[in-house]
Amino acid sequence: MSAKITSIGLKGLEGYRVQVEVQVKEGIESIVNVGLPDASVKESKERVSASLHSMGFLLVDMKVIINLLPAE
């Protein structure tokens, strides 16, 4: 399963568009964030996991890949 949405990122008080692509597939249970090297993005795995769990998604034997564009 995969999905794409458009969101925003903040740099100071300026906003910019971010394309978010998420793919969920069978594999070793994990969440991987790629793109946008900000430390807060890298620390969001627990928030993503909690959000998916609260929505009723079970991540047993599932790999979630989150790609944030632009990568700069």
Secondary structure, 3 states (H helix, E strand, C coil): CEEEEEEEEEECCEEEEEEEEEEEEECCCEEEEECCCCHHHHCCHHHHHHHHHHCCCCCCCEEEEEEEECCC
